[in-house]
Amino acid sequence: MNMNKKANKTAKLFDKSADIFTSNNGQYHIRKNRIYICGSDYYGKVYTITSNKYNRNNVHIIKELYPYDNKRLRFLIVNYKNAKKFKTREKLPDGTERKINVIESFTDKSEYICSIGDIKRINSDLFESKEHTINKTKHNIKKLILKKDSEKKDKKRRVA
């Protein structure tokens, strides 16, 4: 019963996109993309993750998400090394077009568990992390209060 609640909490972190920021300046961007992988003939929507910590020549696909706990997000990742990739549009039978990412070739494929720790802030299509918005509003309120007080003092000095 407890595991189901945690799994639901993970599922509610994001739907189509999320930006995760960590305390050690890590930036992770998760996006739901339509993808076609040549060689394996895989076609469908998957979550891809990019980061300033990952190699840009690789494509990282999230295969499974695990429950989010203690400011740490864990997931099973499939890493396509040295992927030759491009973006294009596919035409549907009704005449409309949609974006698709194609992985034409890759040198190696590996699967392993990754985690993102010390999460400072999460912005997703479902919500913006409360910690960030609270800190931001407190900081802005302090600025406004200090600004108004200093303006009043300046006016009084000029009049006197």
N, C-alpha and C positions, 0 to 999 in steps of 0.2 A: 504494500500500500504506500509506504514512504517513497519507494523508488518511482512509482507512477507520478507522484507529485513533482519530483525532481525532473523527470523526463518531460513533463508538461511545461515546466519552467524553462527548460532548454529550448523547447519548440517555440516558446513565445518570445525569445530574445530577438528573432528577426524572421522575416518571410522571404523577401527578395534581396535585401542588402543589409550589411552592417559594417561599420567602421569601428575598430577596436584600438584603443590607445593604452599603452602600458607605461609604467613609471620609469622604465629604462629607455624611453623614446622609441619604442617599437610601435609601428603602425601596421595594422592588418586590415585588409579590405576583403570582405566576403561578398560575392555576387552570385545570383542565380542566373546561369547562362544556358542557352540552348547550344549543344555541342555535338559535333560529329568527329569520331576518331577513326581515321583510315587504318586499315590493318586489323582492327578488332571489330569493325563495323558497328561500333556503338553510336547510337543516336538518341538524344534525349536532353532533359534539363538536369543540370547538376550544379552544385555549389563549388565555385572556384575561389581560391584564396591567394592573394598577392600580399607582399610585404616588403618593407625596406630591409628585412633580415634574410629574405629568400633570394635565390639565384633567378634572375629575370629570364634566363634561357629555358627554364623548366616550367612546366604547367603543373599546378598543384590542385587536385580535385578532392573535395571532402566526400568521403564515402559514407561515413557515419558520425553522428554527433553523440557525445556522452553527456550525462547530467552536469550542469554548471554548479560548482560549489567552491567556496573559499576563494573567490576572485580568481578562479582558474577554469578555463574552458579547454576540454579535451576532445579530440576528434581523430578518426582514422582517415589517413590521407593516402592518395595514390599519386606518386610523383612520376611524371613523364620527363626524363632527362633529355636535354638538347632537342626540345620539340620544335619542329618547323610548323609554325601556326600562322593563320591569317583569318581575317574577319570578312564575311560576305553576306549576301542576302539570298534567301531562298524564296522561290515563287510558289504560292499555294494554289491548289486547283481552282479556288474562287477568284484568283487574280491578285490577291493581296500579297505583300512581301513582308518578311520578318528577318531580323538579324540572326546570324548563326556564326559560331566560332568553329573553325575546322583545324584539327591537328593532322597535318599531312603525314609526318613521320616523326619518330623519336628513336633515340639510341638505346634506352633502357627504361624499364618500368619497375618501380618498387613500391611497396605498401608498408606503412608503419604508423604508429600512434604519435601524435604531436599534442602539445598543449601550449596555451598562452597563459602566462602567469602574471601576477602583479597588475591586474587590469585596473586602470585608473578611470576609464570612461568608455562607454559603449553608446554609439549613435546608430540607430537602425531605422528601418522603414516603419517599425511599430512604435518605437519610443526613443527618447533621448535619456541617457542615464541621469538619475535624480541627483547624484552627487555633484555632477558638473553644473547643472542648472542652479542648484542651491548655492554653490560657491560663487557662481557668476552673479546671481542676483544680490547676494550679500556684498560683494565687491562693488557692484554698481550703486547700491544704496549708500554705501560709505562715501563714494565719490560725490554723489549728489548732495549729501548732507554737508560734507566739507566744503563743497563749492558754494552752496547757498550761504553758509556762515561767513565765509571769506568775503563774499560780495556785500553782505550787510555791513561788515566791519569797514570795508573800503568806503562805502557811502557815508557812514557816520563820521569818519575822519574828514572827509571833504566838506561836509556841512559844518562841522565844528570849527 
